[in-house]
Amino acid sequence: MINERLPKIWYGGDYNPEQWEKEDWDEDVRMFKLAGIDVATLNVFSWAMIQPDEETYDFSFLDEQIDRLYQNGIYTCLATSTGAHPAWMAKKYPDVLRVDYEGRKRKFGGRHNSCPNSPTYRKYAEKLANKLAERYKDHPAVLIWHVSNEYGGYCYCDNCANGFRNWLQQKYGTIEKVNKAWNTRFWGHTFYDWDEIVPPNALSEEWNGDSTNFQGISLDYRIFQSDSLLDCFKLERDALKKHNPAIPVTTNLMGTYKELDYFKWGKEMDVVSWDNYPSYNTPESFTAMSHDLMRGLKSGQPFMLMEQTPSQQNWQPYNSLKRPGVMRLWSYQAVARGADTVMFFQLRRSVGACEKYHGAVIEHVGHENTRVFRETAALGKELAQLSDSLLDSRVQAKVAIVFDWENRWAIELSSGPSKALDYVNEIHKYYAALYDEKIAVDMIGVDEDLSKYDIVIAPVLYMVKTGYAEKIKQFIQNGGTFLTTFFSGIVNEHDIVTVGGYPGELRDLLGIWVEEIDALPPEEKNQIVVKQQTGNLSGNYECRLLFDIIHSEGAEVLAEYGSDFYAGTPVITRNTYGKGKAYYVGTCPEHDFLTDLVKTICAEKEVAPLLNVPKGVEVTERVKDGTSYLFILNHNEDEVEIDNCKGTDLLSGNQLAGSTALAGYGVMIIKQ
């Protein structure tokens, strides 16, 4: 439970009363009550209002808002407002301003515009967090601290350059170890003094964002920038905790956001929260994967859905409305996968600047007679009734997919073999196959204990960090099934190739040697020819992108290539290792192959689907005190028939047995 003072599924969102006149505030509260909203996120971008100059702090407005809401039964998620520094600070202390990738010094403007290594920014951010905690540490309305907002963006200023050098000294100890880790004898890059090292950007080692001359330098800089921003979060978190350790602290993450290593961040947060903004064409499976990833940051603990839009967004190329029922459906998708809150950005629509067309619970018309408000109010009523059953329940999975940000950065920084290789897409392909088969999945980092899983899948495990191969070996030897793919086992954590043949440290457990890697344009295809039926695998399938030329060193060859000069050589292998098995997929297969593959592997380990349902219907489960709550979500516009439904639907109260109809965009939560 996030905070026992409000033991229910929290319902609310971002509220910016400072953007409105006093006569609007009472109307807001009236409508919040109608919608069942009980938590408002305040103070997200109010630093300039709270601190108009270097010495002055004025909390009178915030006092009034927190008290007014609490008197009406609405609690506060209190932000520290450090996501955008005030204009006076940028004017007086320009070291707070970032230097961009092109080497240009930023002016005041936008948000996330503060250098994370600026002494000025850190000083005043920590000071503000301290003052907020001193003032509100015992306020009964404050349920949780919300530090900053959607951390992100890199800086390349002199403060960051100095910070990078200090970070490298702490990580490596000596300049000689840095040179070895980065292979600086290539192109005569040997460093003899720390201050010879400069940030890798468009003025030095990089171009086009992810193209670099030295992968090791660029990889370390990404780790350093993620760590720098995390240090800023920890600075504020510690200031808040000093005054009242009981109030949980979070900051809102952004799913598969590229620039920050969220597994590191999850360890430092009391509860993970994130902002869910799918595009009009985002697959439902990708959103589900993102929820599972956020849940995985703290080993399966419930998370907060901090932001979603109740209607439409404003910053994507095509900002379509959520069709009637879809906001409710997607809210329950979050709850189904571990969310203990449903919250929106925003509660009232802004009238100016770039988010004025971003959807809200209260639209510009200003009253409750809108489709969006009616749907919001209906959902609020339902969630209030569900809380006792679902709150703090857990998702349970016997299958895990490994996701590693450093591995992702290294792949994207690689100068080959294919610009079409996208780590997140490859992860999603395997996830989508399991999603379609209604198999529960945990998204895990490389630090996670593997012993609780029957199957672990690590697509494109390019980087094998120190000790991880042994961890995988132990898992397989004890009876687990492991699967990895092409372009795996290639480098260590410094992006230095493991010599002696691909896939490096994974070679013996996989029982193969990859001699070469062919890379073809995405439109060119080869074939996976199954030698003899294995489980659901039979016949021929298409494959593309990368093609490992494989020699078996004891592994069973399940399938071979169908064409090109490596026709008839292995492409899919399975190796017995101890009590378990290790699969290798040497290419990028079509979806049908992955579906048949996961069916085969899951059947071998007796991992069964949660329920057999029509296409476009999502199924997942939360468990609490031995009771199962089965979520069935229809992402189809049309009604579908669900068979073998047994139990009580918590939403309708109906007792189900046998077959039942589920409306388009409909939801059932079956207590079993």
C-alpha positions as CSV (number, residue, x, y, z in Angstrom):
1,M,0.0,0.0,0.0
2,I,1.4,3.4,-1.0
3,N,0.1,5.2,2.1
4,E,-2.3,3.8,4.6
5,R,-3.9,7.1,5.2
6,L,-5.8,6.6,1.9
7,P,-6.3,2.8,1.6
8,K,-7.8,2.7,-1.8
9,I,-6.9,2.9,-5.5
10,W,-6.0,6.6,-5.7
11,Y,-7.9,8.5,-8.4
12,G,-6.9,12.0,-9.5
13,G,-4.2,13.8,-11.4
14,D,-2.2,17.0,-12.0
15,Y,-3.9,20.2,-10.9
16,N,-2.7,23.7,-11.6
17,P,-4.9,26.2,-9.7
18,E,-2.2,28.8,-10.1
19,Q,-3.2,29.0,-13.8
20,W,-6.8,29.9,-12.8
21,E,-8.7,32.6,-10.9
22,K,-10.0,32.2,-7.5
23,E,-13.7,32.0,-8.6
24,D,-12.8,28.8,-10.5
25,W,-11.5,26.9,-7.6
26,D,-14.7,26.1,-5.8
27,E,-16.2,24.9,-9.1
28,D,-13.1,22.6,-9.6
29,V,-13.7,21.0,-6.2
30,R,-17.4,20.5,-6.9
31,M,-16.5,18.7,-10.1
32,F,-13.7,16.7,-8.5
33,K,-16.2,15.3,-6.0
34,L,-18.6,14.4,-8.8
35,A,-15.8,12.5,-10.5
36,G,-14.7,10.7,-7.4
37,I,-11.3,12.4,-7.5
38,D,-9.4,12.1,-4.2
39,V,-5.8,12.9,-5.0
40,A,-4.5,16.1,-6.7
41,T,-0.9,16.5,-7.7
42,L,0.1,20.1,-6.8
43,N,3.2,22.3,-7.3
44,V,4.7,20.5,-10.2
45,F,5.9,23.7,-11.9
46,S,5.6,26.4,-9.2
47,W,9.2,27.1,-8.3
48,A,9.1,30.6,-9.8
49,M,5.9,31.4,-7.8
50,I,7.1,30.0,-4.5
51,Q,10.6,31.6,-4.8
52,P,10.4,35.0,-6.6
53,D,14.0,35.8,-5.8
54,E,17.0,34.3,-4.1
55,E,16.0,34.9,-0.5
56,T,12.2,34.9,-0.6
57,Y,9.9,31.9,-0.1
58,D,6.2,32.3,-0.2
59,F,4.1,29.2,0.5
60,S,0.8,31.1,1.2
61,F,-0.8,30.0,-2.1
62,L,0.2,26.4,-1.7
63,D,-1.1,26.4,1.9
64,E,-4.4,27.6,0.7
65,Q,-4.7,25.0,-2.0
66,I,-3.7,22.0,0.1
67,D,-6.0,23.1,2.9
68,R,-8.9,23.8,0.6
69,L,-8.7,20.5,-1.1
70,Y,-8.2,18.5,2.1
71,Q,-11.3,20.2,3.7
72,N,-13.2,18.7,0.8
73,G,-11.8,15.2,1.1
74,I,-9.1,15.5,-1.5
75,Y,-5.5,14.6,-0.6
76,T,-2.3,15.9,-2.1
77,C,0.6,14.4,-4.1
78,L,3.0,17.2,-3.4
79,A,5.6,17.9,-6.0
80,T,8.9,19.8,-5.3
81,S,8.5,21.9,-8.5
82,T,12.2,21.5,-9.4
83,G,11.5,20.4,-13.0
84,A,12.0,24.0,-14.2
85,H,14.2,26.6,-12.5
86,P,13.0,30.3,-12.2
87,A,14.1,32.9,-14.8
88,W,15.9,35.0,-12.1
89,M,18.1,32.0,-11.4
90,A,19.1,31.6,-15.0
91,K,19.9,35.3,-15.2
92,K,22.0,35.5,-12.1
93,Y,23.6,32.1,-12.2
94,P,24.0,30.9,-15.9
95,D,25.8,27.7,-14.7
96,V,22.3,26.3,-14.2
97,L,21.7,26.4,-18.0
98,R,22.5,23.3,-20.0
99,V,24.9,23.1,-23.0
100,D,23.2,21.0,-25.7
101,Y,24.6,18.2,-27.9
102,E,25.8,20.7,-30.5
103,G,27.8,22.7,-27.8
104,R,25.3,25.6,-27.6
105,K,24.6,27.3,-24.3
106,R,20.9,27.3,-23.6
107,K,19.0,30.4,-22.6
108,F,16.1,30.4,-20.2
109,G,13.1,28.6,-21.5
110,G,11.2,25.3,-21.7
111,R,11.6,22.9,-18.9
112,H,14.2,20.2,-17.9
113,N,16.6,23.0,-18.8
114,S,18.8,22.7,-15.6
115,C,22.3,21.2,-15.7
116,P,22.3,18.3,-13.3
117,N,25.9,19.0,-12.3
118,S,25.3,22.7,-11.7
119,P,26.2,23.5,-8.0
120,T,23.7,26.3,-8.1
121,Y,20.8,24.1,-9.3
122,R,21.6,21.4,-6.7
123,K,21.9,24.0,-3.9
124,Y,18.6,25.6,-4.6
125,A,16.7,22.4,-5.4
126,E,17.8,20.8,-2.2
127,K,17.0,24.0,-0.3
128,L,13.5,24.1,-1.7
129,A,12.9,20.4,-0.9
130,N,14.0,21.1,2.6
131,K,11.7,24.0,3.1
132,L,8.7,22.1,1.6
133,A,9.4,19.2,3.9
134,E,9.8,21.4,7.0
135,R,6.4,23.0,6.2
136,Y,4.3,20.0,5.2
137,K,6.0,17.0,6.9
138,D,3.0,16.6,9.3
139,H,0.2,17.9,7.1
140,P,-2.5,15.2,7.0
141,A,-3.3,15.9,3.4
142,V,0.2,15.1,2.0
143,L,0.3,11.4,1.0
144,I,3.4,11.3,-1.2
145,W,6.3,13.5,-2.4
146,H,6.7,13.9,-6.2
147,V,10.2,15.0,-6.9
148,S,10.7,17.2,-10.0
149,N,8.9,15.9,-13.1
150,E,9.8,13.5,-16.0
151,Y,13.6,13.7,-15.6
152,G,15.5,13.6,-18.8
153,G,17.9,15.3,-21.2
154,Y,21.7,15.4,-21.2
155,C,24.1,18.3,-20.7
156,Y,27.6,18.9,-22.1
157,C,28.8,21.9,-20.1
158,D,32.0,22.4,-18.3
159,N,30.4,21.4,-15.0
160,C,29.4,18.1,-16.6
161,A,32.9,17.7,-18.1
162,N,34.4,18.1,-14.7
163,G,31.8,15.8,-13.1
164,F,32.4,13.2,-15.8
165,R,36.1,13.1,-15.0
166,N,35.4,12.8,-11.3
167,W,32.9,10.0,-12.0
168,L,35.5,8.2,-14.1
169,Q,38.1,8.4,-11.4
170,Q,35.6,6.9,-8.9
171,K,34.7,4.1,-11.4
172,Y,38.1,3.2,-12.7
173,G,40.6,4.6,-10.2
174,T,43.4,5.2,-12.7
175,I,43.7,6.8,-16.2
176,E,45.4,3.6,-17.4
177,K,42.2,1.6,-16.6
178,V,40.2,4.1,-18.5
179,N,42.4,3.8,-21.5
180,K,42.1,0.0,-21.4
181,A,38.3,0.1,-21.0
182,W,37.9,2.4,-23.9
183,N,40.6,0.8,-26.1
184,T,42.1,4.3,-26.7
185,R,45.1,3.0,-28.6
186,F,42.7,3.0,-31.5
187,W,43.1,6.2,-33.5
188,G,45.8,7.4,-31.1
189,H,43.4,8.4,-28.3
190,T,45.5,7.5,-25.3
191,F,44.8,9.9,-22.4
192,Y,47.6,10.9,-20.0
193,D,45.7,13.3,-17.8
194,W,42.1,13.4,-16.6
195,D,41.5,16.9,-18.0
196,E,42.2,15.7,-21.5
197,I,38.9,13.9,-21.4
198,V,36.0,15.8,-22.9
199,P,32.3,14.9,-23.1
200,P,31.4,13.0,-26.3
201,N,29.1,15.1,-28.4
202,A,28.9,16.7,-31.9
203,L,32.1,18.7,-31.1
204,S,34.1,15.6,-30.3
205,E,33.3,11.9,-30.8
206,E,29.7,11.8,-31.9
207,W,27.4,12.7,-34.7
208,N,23.7,12.1,-35.5
209,G,22.9,11.3,-31.9
210,D,24.0,7.7,-31.6
211,S,26.9,7.5,-33.9
212,T,30.3,7.6,-32.2
213,N,33.9,6.9,-32.8
214,F,34.4,5.4,-29.3
215,Q,31.5,3.3,-28.0
216,G,33.2,3.0,-24.5
217,I,33.4,6.8,-24.1
218,S,29.8,7.4,-25.3
219,L,28.5,4.5,-23.2
220,D,30.1,5.8,-20.0
221,Y,28.8,9.3,-20.7
222,R,25.2,8.0,-20.9
223,I,25.7,6.1,-17.6
224,F,27.2,9.2,-16.1
225,Q,24.4,11.5,-17.2
226,S,21.7,9.0,-15.9
227,D,23.6,8.8,-12.6
228,S,23.9,12.6,-12.4
229,L,20.2,13.1,-12.8
230,L,19.6,10.3,-10.3
231,D,21.9,12.1,-7.9
232,C,19.7,15.2,-8.2
233,F,16.6,13.0,-7.3
234,K,18.4,11.5,-4.4
235,L,19.5,14.9,-3.1
236,E,15.9,16.0,-2.9
237,R,14.6,12.7,-1.7
238,D,17.1,12.7,1.2
239,A,16.1,16.3,2.1
240,L,12.4,15.2,2.2
241,K,13.1,12.0,4.2
242,K,15.1,13.9,6.8
243,H,11.9,15.5,8.0
244,N,9.4,12.6,7.8
245,P,10.7,9.2,6.6
246,A,7.2,7.8,6.6
247,I,6.0,9.8,3.6
248,P,6.9,7.9,0.4
249,V,8.9,9.6,-2.4
250,T,8.5,9.1,-6.1
251,T,9.2,10.7,-9.4
252,N,7.3,10.1,-12.6
253,L,9.2,7.9,-15.2
254,M,8.3,7.4,-18.9
255,G,8.2,3.7,-19.7
256,T,10.9,2.7,-22.2
257,Y,12.4,6.2,-22.2
258,K,15.9,5.9,-23.6
259,E,18.1,8.3,-21.7
260,L,17.9,7.0,-18.1
261,D,18.6,3.6,-16.6
262,Y,15.3,3.1,-14.8
263,F,16.4,-0.1,-13.0
264,K,18.9,2.0,-11.1
265,W,16.2,4.6,-10.5
266,G,13.7,2.1,-9.2
267,K,16.0,1.0,-6.4
268,E,16.1,4.6,-5.1
269,M,12.3,5.2,-5.2
270,D,9.8,4.2,-2.5
271,V,7.2,3.6,-5.2
272,V,7.6,3.7,-9.0
273,S,5.3,6.0,-10.9
274,W,5.1,6.6,-14.6
275,D,3.3,8.5,-17.3
276,N,1.5,6.5,-20.0
277,Y,0.9,8.2,-23.3
278,P,0.4,5.7,-26.2
279,S,0.1,7.0,-29.7
280,Y,-3.0,6.3,-31.8
281,N,-1.2,3.3,-33.4
282,T,0.7,2.0,-30.4
283,P,0.1,-1.8,-30.1
284,E,-1.8,-2.8,-26.9
285,S,1.0,-5.3,-26.3
286,F,3.6,-2.4,-26.2
287,T,1.6,-0.5,-23.5
288,A,1.2,-3.8,-21.6
289,M,5.0,-4.3,-21.8
290,S,5.7,-0.8,-20.5
291,H,3.4,-1.4,-17.5
292,D,5.2,-4.7,-16.8
293,L,8.6,-2.9,-17.2
294,M,7.6,-0.3,-14.6
295,R,6.3,-3.0,-12.3
296,G,9.6,-4.8,-12.7
297,L,11.7,-1.9,-11.5
298,K,10.9,-2.8,-7.9
299,S,10.6,-6.6,-8.3
300,G,6.9,-6.7,-8.8
301,Q,5.7,-4.1,-6.3
302,P,2.5,-2.2,-7.3
303,F,3.3,1.1,-9.1
304,M,1.5,4.4,-9.7
305,L,0.0,5.4,-13.0
306,M,0.9,9.1,-12.4
307,E,-0.3,10.5,-15.7
308,Q,-2.4,9.6,-18.7
309,T,-4.8,11.7,-20.7
310,P,-8.6,11.3,-20.2
311,S,-9.1,12.2,-23.9
312,Q,-6.5,13.4,-26.3
313,Q,-2.8,14.4,-26.3
314,N,-1.4,17.5,-27.9
315,W,2.3,16.7,-28.7
316,Q,2.1,13.7,-31.0
317,P,1.8,14.0,-34.9
318,Y,-1.9,12.8,-34.8
319,N,-3.7,13.5,-31.6
320,S,-6.9,11.4,-32.0
321,L,-9.6,11.2,-29.3
322,K,-9.8,8.2,-27.1
323,R,-13.0,6.5,-28.4
324,P,-15.8,6.0,-25.9
325,G,-14.8,3.4,-23.4
326,V,-11.1,3.4,-24.3
327,M,-10.0,5.7,-21.4
328,R,-11.7,3.2,-19.0
329,L,-10.2,0.2,-20.8
330,W,-6.6,1.6,-20.7
331,S,-7.0,2.6,-17.1
332,Y,-7.9,-1.0,-16.2
333,Q,-5.0,-2.2,-18.3
334,A,-2.7,-0.3,-15.9
335,V,-4.5,-1.7,-12.9
336,A,-4.4,-5.2,-14.3
337,R,-0.7,-5.0,-14.6
338,G,0.1,-3.7,-11.2
339,A,-1.0,-0.1,-10.8
340,D,-2.6,1.0,-7.5
341,T,-3.5,4.4,-8.8
342,V,-5.2,5.9,-11.8
343,M,-4.3,9.5,-12.3
344,F,-4.5,12.0,-15.2
345,F,-2.7,14.9,-16.7
346,Q,-4.6,17.1,-16.4
347,L,-7.6,17.8,-14.1
348,R,-8.4,21.1,-15.8
349,R,-7.3,22.1,-19.3
350,S,-4.9,25.0,-19.6
351,V,-5.9,28.0,-21.6
352,G,-2.5,29.0,-22.9
353,A,0.9,27.7,-24.0
354,C,1.8,24.4,-25.4
355,E,-0.5,22.1,-23.4
356,K,-3.8,24.0,-23.9
357,Y,-5.0,21.3,-26.2
358,H,-3.9,18.4,-24.0
359,G,-7.0,16.7,-22.7
360,A,-8.4,17.1,-19.2
361,V,-11.1,15.9,-16.9
362,I,-12.6,19.4,-17.0
363,E,-12.6,20.7,-20.5
364,H,-12.5,24.3,-21.7
365,V,-16.2,24.5,-21.6
366,G,-15.9,24.3,-17.8
367,H,-18.8,22.1,-16.8
368,E,-19.6,18.4,-16.3
369,N,-21.8,17.9,-19.3
370,T,-19.1,16.3,-21.5
371,R,-18.5,12.8,-22.6
372,V,-15.0,12.8,-21.1
373,F,-16.3,13.9,-17.7
374,R,-19.1,11.4,-17.7
375,E,-16.6,8.6,-18.4
376,T,-14.2,9.9,-15.8
377,A,-16.9,10.1,-13.1
378,A,-18.2,6.5,-14.0
379,L,-14.6,5.2,-13.6
380,G,-14.1,6.9,-10.3
381,K,-17.2,5.3,-8.9
382,E,-16.1,1.8,-10.1
383,L,-12.6,2.2,-8.7
384,A,-13.9,3.1,-5.3
385,Q,-15.8,-0.1,-5.2
386,L,-12.9,-2.2,-6.3
387,S,-10.2,-1.0,-3.9
388,D,-10.8,-3.4,-1.1
389,S,-10.4,-6.4,-3.4
390,L,-7.5,-5.3,-5.6
391,L,-5.4,-2.9,-3.6
392,D,-1.8,-4.2,-3.1
393,S,-2.5,-7.5,-5.0
394,R,0.4,-8.8,-7.1
395,V,1.0,-10.0,-10.6
396,Q,2.6,-13.5,-10.7
397,A,4.7,-14.7,-13.6
398,K,6.9,-17.8,-14.4
399,V,8.4,-16.2,-17.5
400,A,10.8,-13.2,-17.5
401,I,12.2,-11.0,-20.3
402,V,15.5,-9.3,-19.6
403,F,15.7,-5.5,-20.3
404,D,18.9,-3.7,-19.8
405,W,19.4,0.0,-20.5
406,E,23.2,-0.2,-20.8
407,N,22.9,-3.0,-23.2
408,R,20.4,-0.9,-25.2
409,W,22.8,2.1,-25.3
410,A,25.7,-0.1,-26.4
411,I,23.6,-1.6,-29.2
412,E,22.4,1.8,-30.4
413,L,26.0,3.1,-30.3
414,S,27.4,0.2,-32.2
415,S,28.9,1.0,-35.6
416,G,27.3,-2.1,-37.2
417,P,26.1,-4.5,-38.1
418,S,22.7,-2.9,-39.1
419,K,21.1,0.5,-38.5
420,A,17.7,-1.3,-38.6
421,L,18.5,-3.2,-35.4
422,D,16.3,-1.7,-32.6
423,Y,16.7,-3.2,-29.1
424,V,13.3,-2.2,-27.8
425,N,11.5,-3.5,-30.9
426,E,13.3,-6.9,-30.6
427,I,12.3,-7.1,-26.9
428,H,8.7,-6.2,-27.8
429,K,8.5,-9.0,-30.5
430,Y,9.1,-11.7,-27.9
431,Y,6.9,-9.9,-25.4
432,A,4.1,-9.6,-28.0
433,A,4.2,-13.4,-28.7
434,L,3.8,-14.2,-25.0
435,Y,1.1,-11.4,-24.7
436,D,-0.9,-13.0,-27.6
437,E,-0.7,-16.4,-25.8
438,K,-1.9,-14.8,-22.5
439,I,1.3,-15.8,-20.7
440,A,2.2,-13.6,-17.7
441,V,5.6,-11.9,-18.1
442,D,7.9,-10.1,-15.7
443,M,10.2,-7.5,-17.2
444,I,13.5,-7.8,-15.3
445,G,16.9,-6.2,-15.1
446,V,20.2,-8.1,-14.9
447,D,20.3,-7.9,-11.1
448,E,17.1,-9.8,-10.7
449,D,17.0,-13.3,-9.1
450,L,16.3,-15.8,-11.8
451,S,15.5,-18.7,-9.6
452,K,11.8,-17.8,-9.3
453,Y,11.3,-18.2,-13.1
454,D,10.9,-21.3,-15.3
455,I,11.7,-19.4,-18.5
456,V,14.1,-16.4,-19.0
457,I,14.3,-14.7,-22.4
458,A,17.1,-12.3,-23.2
459,P,16.8,-11.0,-26.7
460,V,19.9,-9.4,-28.2
461,L,22.0,-9.8,-25.1
462,Y,24.9,-8.0,-26.9
463,M,26.5,-7.0,-23.6
464,V,27.3,-9.7,-21.0
465,K,28.3,-8.0,-17.8
466,T,30.8,-9.5,-15.3
467,G,29.2,-12.4,-13.6
468,Y,26.0,-12.5,-15.7
469,A,27.0,-15.5,-17.8
470,E,27.6,-17.5,-14.6
471,K,24.2,-16.4,-13.3
472,I,22.5,-17.7,-16.5
473,K,24.5,-21.0,-16.3
474,Q,23.3,-21.6,-12.8
475,F,19.7,-20.9,-13.8
476,I,19.9,-23.4,-16.6
477,Q,21.8,-26.0,-14.7
478,N,19.1,-26.0,-12.0
479,G,16.4,-26.8,-14.7
480,G,15.5,-23.4,-16.2
481,T,14.9,-22.7,-19.8
482,F,16.9,-19.8,-21.3
483,L,16.5,-18.2,-24.7
484,T,18.7,-15.7,-26.4
485,T,19.1,-14.4,-29.9
486,F,21.4,-13.2,-32.6
487,F,23.9,-10.5,-31.7
488,S,24.3,-11.8,-28.2
489,G,27.4,-12.4,-26.1
490,I,29.5,-10.1,-28.2
491,V,31.0,-7.6,-25.7
492,N,31.6,-7.0,-22.0
493,E,30.2,-4.1,-20.0
494,H,32.8,-1.7,-21.5
495,D,31.7,-2.6,-25.0
496,I,35.0,-4.5,-25.6
497,V,34.6,-7.6,-27.7
498,T,35.0,-11.0,-25.9
499,V,37.5,-12.7,-28.1
500,G,37.6,-16.5,-28.8
501,G,34.4,-16.7,-30.9
502,Y,30.8,-15.5,-30.6
503,P,28.7,-15.7,-28.5
504,G,31.6,-15.2,-26.1
505,E,30.8,-16.2,-22.5
506,L,27.6,-17.8,-23.6
507,R,29.2,-20.1,-26.1
508,D,29.4,-23.2,-23.9
509,L,26.0,-23.0,-22.4
510,L,24.4,-22.5,-25.9
511,G,26.6,-25.2,-27.5
512,I,27.3,-23.1,-30.6
513,W,29.9,-21.0,-32.4
514,V,28.8,-18.0,-34.5
515,E,31.4,-17.6,-37.2
516,E,30.0,-14.6,-39.1
517,I,27.0,-12.3,-38.9
518,D,25.3,-11.3,-42.2
519,A,23.3,-8.1,-42.3
520,L,20.8,-7.4,-45.1
521,P,18.4,-4.6,-45.8
522,P,15.1,-5.2,-44.0
523,E,13.2,-6.0,-47.2
524,E,15.4,-9.0,-47.9
525,K,14.3,-12.2,-46.4
526,N,15.6,-15.7,-45.8
527,Q,13.7,-18.8,-44.5
528,I,13.8,-20.8,-41.3
529,V,13.3,-24.4,-42.3
530,V,12.3,-26.6,-39.4
531,K,14.1,-30.0,-39.7
532,Q,11.4,-32.0,-37.9
533,Q,8.4,-30.9,-36.0
534,T,9.3,-29.8,-32.5
535,G,6.3,-28.9,-30.4
536,N,4.4,-26.2,-32.4
537,L,7.4,-25.5,-34.7
538,S,7.0,-27.0,-38.1
539,G,7.4,-26.1,-41.8
540,N,9.0,-22.8,-43.0
541,Y,9.0,-19.3,-41.7
542,E,10.4,-16.0,-42.9
543,C,13.3,-14.2,-41.2
544,R,15.2,-11.0,-41.9
545,L,17.6,-8.3,-40.7
546,L,20.6,-10.3,-39.2
547,F,21.6,-13.8,-39.9
548,D,24.1,-15.6,-37.7
549,I,26.2,-18.2,-39.5
550,I,26.3,-20.9,-36.8
551,H,28.2,-24.1,-36.1
552,S,26.8,-26.5,-33.6
553,E,29.2,-27.5,-30.8
554,G,26.9,-30.0,-29.2
555,A,23.6,-28.1,-29.6
556,E,20.6,-29.8,-31.3
557,V,19.8,-28.1,-34.6
558,L,16.0,-27.4,-34.7
559,A,16.0,-25.4,-38.0
560,E,18.3,-24.4,-40.8
561,Y,18.4,-21.5,-43.3
562,G,16.6,-22.0,-46.5
563,S,18.6,-19.9,-48.9
564,D,21.8,-17.9,-49.6
565,F,25.3,-19.3,-49.3
566,Y,24.6,-20.5,-45.7
567,A,21.5,-22.5,-46.7
568,G,21.3,-25.7,-44.7
569,T,23.3,-24.3,-41.8
570,P,21.8,-24.0,-38.3
571,V,19.6,-21.0,-37.4
572,I,17.6,-22.3,-34.4
573,T,19.4,-24.5,-31.8
574,R,18.6,-26.0,-28.5
575,N,21.3,-27.2,-26.0
576,T,20.9,-29.3,-22.9
577,Y,22.9,-27.9,-20.1
578,G,22.7,-29.5,-16.7
579,K,19.0,-30.0,-15.9
580,G,17.9,-27.2,-18.3
581,K,17.9,-26.1,-21.9
582,A,19.3,-23.1,-23.8
583,Y,17.7,-22.0,-27.0
584,Y,19.3,-19.8,-29.6
585,V,17.5,-17.9,-32.4
586,G,20.1,-16.8,-34.9
587,T,18.0,-14.4,-36.9
588,C,15.0,-12.0,-36.6
589,P,11.9,-14.2,-37.3
590,E,8.4,-13.4,-38.3
591,H,5.7,-13.2,-35.6
592,D,4.2,-16.6,-36.5
593,F,7.5,-18.3,-35.7
594,L,7.8,-16.5,-32.3
595,T,4.2,-17.5,-31.5
596,D,5.0,-21.2,-32.2
597,L,8.3,-21.0,-30.4
598,V,6.9,-19.6,-27.1
599,K,4.0,-22.1,-27.3
600,T,6.6,-24.9,-27.6
601,I,8.9,-23.6,-24.8
602,C,6.0,-22.8,-22.4
603,A,4.4,-26.3,-23.0
604,E,7.8,-27.9,-22.2
605,K,7.8,-26.1,-18.9
606,E,4.0,-26.5,-18.3
607,V,3.5,-22.8,-18.3
608,A,-0.2,-22.5,-19.4
609,P,-2.1,-19.5,-20.8
610,L,-4.3,-17.7,-18.3
611,L,-7.3,-18.1,-20.6
612,N,-8.1,-18.9,-24.2
613,V,-9.9,-15.8,-25.7
614,P,-10.5,-14.3,-29.1
615,K,-7.8,-12.2,-30.8
616,G,-7.6,-8.6,-29.5
617,V,-8.6,-9.6,-26.0
618,E,-6.0,-9.1,-23.2
619,V,-5.9,-11.3,-20.2
620,T,-3.8,-10.9,-17.0
621,E,-4.1,-11.7,-13.4
622,R,-3.5,-10.2,-10.0
623,V,-3.4,-12.3,-6.8
624,K,-4.1,-11.3,-3.2
625,D,-4.2,-13.6,-0.2
626,G,-4.6,-16.7,-2.5
627,T,-7.5,-15.1,-4.4
628,S,-7.2,-14.6,-8.1
629,Y,-8.6,-11.6,-10.0
630,L,-8.6,-12.3,-13.7
631,F,-8.7,-9.2,-15.9
632,I,-10.2,-9.6,-19.3
633,L,-9.9,-6.5,-21.5
634,N,-11.5,-6.3,-25.0
635,H,-9.4,-4.0,-27.2
636,N,-11.7,-4.7,-30.1
637,E,-14.4,-2.3,-31.1
638,D,-16.9,-5.1,-31.4
639,E,-18.4,-7.5,-28.9
640,V,-16.7,-10.8,-28.4
641,E,-17.7,-14.1,-26.7
642,I,-15.5,-15.3,-23.8
643,D,-15.6,-19.0,-23.0
644,N,-14.9,-20.8,-19.7
645,C,-15.6,-17.8,-17.5
646,K,-16.1,-18.9,-13.9
647,G,-16.4,-16.6,-10.9
648,T,-17.8,-13.2,-10.0
649,D,-17.4,-10.2,-12.2
650,L,-16.5,-7.4,-9.8
651,L,-17.7,-4.7,-12.2
652,S,-21.2,-6.1,-12.9
653,G,-21.7,-8.3,-9.9
654,N,-22.7,-11.1,-12.2
655,Q,-22.0,-14.7,-11.4
656,L,-20.3,-16.2,-14.5
657,A,-20.2,-19.8,-15.6
658,G,-19.5,-20.9,-19.2
659,S,-19.7,-18.4,-22.0
660,T,-20.4,-14.7,-21.7
661,A,-20.4,-11.7,-24.0
662,L,-17.9,-8.8,-23.5
663,A,-18.8,-5.5,-25.2
664,G,-16.4,-3.6,-27.4
665,Y,-13.7,-1.9,-25.3
666,G,-15.3,-3.8,-22.4
667,V,-13.7,-5.0,-19.2
668,M,-14.4,-7.9,-16.8
669,I,-12.6,-8.5,-13.5
670,I,-13.4,-12.0,-12.4
671,K,-12.8,-13.1,-8.8
672,Q,-12.0,-16.7,-8.7
